[in-house]
Amino acid sequence: MAALLDGLAVERCSADGLTAALAGRGSVHLVAHGPAVAAVWEYLFRPDAVDHVASVTLSVSDRRGLLARRSGAATPPGPVAVPVQVIAGSGKADEDLAARAPRLWQRVVTTGRPTPTTHPQVYARAVRQLVDHLGGAPAARELLRAQVGRARGTFGDTLVSVTGAGSGIGRETALAFAAEGADLIISDVDADGLAETARRLAEAGATAHTYTVDVADAAAVEAFAEEVCATHGVPDVVVNNAGVGHAGFFLDTPAEEYDRVFDINFGGVVNGCRAFGRRLVERGIGGHIVNVASMAAYTPVNVMNAYCTSKAAVFMFSDCLRAELDSAGIGLTTICPGVIRTNILETTRFSLPDARVDVETLRARARRGFAVRRFGPEKVARAIVAAVRKNKAVRPVTSEAYLVYGIAHAAPQAMRSAARGGNVV
């Protein structure tokens, strides 16, 4: 911080004292916190302030109180010519602030009361981004999002990562966020499907970066997160969507197949949350994680043991992690789709003895059942975007998902009885 700011991070000063301190120093980038905020804010209205200060970053606990922190004198007429950045712990922007500081950037730190001492990495990054931009560099996405008065979509200047984006819910989720102005990081093990998603995003005018990643491989996911964050910045929204289907009785399912389902459906979510969650917390300005579970998370089905159990694990894991991340200002939503028409049936593996049922006959029967509902993955994508916007904890999708969610809580024995009531194959 000191090297970046030429030592001018001030906690106590007066406007007159600041004038004397800046004399002969040229144009500097200034950071003020504590009692110095009021004095610096007053100094900015002096006619010669723009000759001595290239930018000001003000640290306040609540943005709503910034103007009130001036000393007793009446606010001078006219706007501040110096670029102003406000880093705050809470509060909506003061309505008069943008009028007083036309070149204004505002950020909220979600972990505690921010000061250059308690959150040095946040301040260093914020000041560096502003200094670089004022020096002619392209504005960082984080800085663009902080710029007051900039026209943007709901998720404009936002980076969203979506796994399993090569088809189905993942593809439609990427397209839905792109329609709201987001930039995308899309990943999948299916390189061809991923390329098709990238093509559709390009047609929509969106910016997308593609990565081929196996979410079940913890080391690969960590390397993926490291590269993404180093190249594009920490994603603001992380959607852990990748998953596989499976049908079969537990006693008919080989151990390695059961583990495969868990490694992808549950392990993939855990790996994504670990790799990106830590970086979101370290960044210090909040964010959101979406974990895609299923109605199966709270619906026991005797012939879907591995799938239901893996999704139930995602559900409880997400509830626990949401509570943990709350203090860091990071939201977490568990999405529970009902019967949705995607290509998951085409890739679902069946662990069933040949003598009991023909797998392709069963697949065709399930395909017809899914087609009757007529809900495509775009319905889930819309629910995900809305849930992130509203910071929903749990979001069932489709009427049956809501109905069963209620029954599972109000009458769990009925769900258990239904699960025992005959084999579906």
Secondary structure, DSSP 8 states (H G I E B T S, - for coil): -TTTTTT-EESS--HHHHHHHHTTS-SEEEEE-TTHHHHHHHHTTSTTHHHHEEEEEEEES-GGGTGGGS-SS---SS---S-EEEEESS----TTHHHH-SSEEEEE--SSS--TTT-HHHHHHHHHHHHHHHTT----HHHHHHBTT----TTTT-EEEESSTTSHHHHHHHHHHHHTT-EEEEEES-HHHHHHHHHHHHHTT--EEEEE--TT-HHHHHHHHHHHHHHH---SEEEE-----EEB-GGGS-HHHHHHHHHHHTHHHHHHHHHHHHHHHHH-S-EEEEEE--GGGG---TTBHHHHHHHHHHHHHHHHHHHHHGGGTEEEEEEEE-S--STHHHH-EE---TTT--HHHHHHHHHHHHHHH---HHHHHHHHHHHHHHT-SEEEESHHHHHHHHHHHH-HHHHHHHHHS----
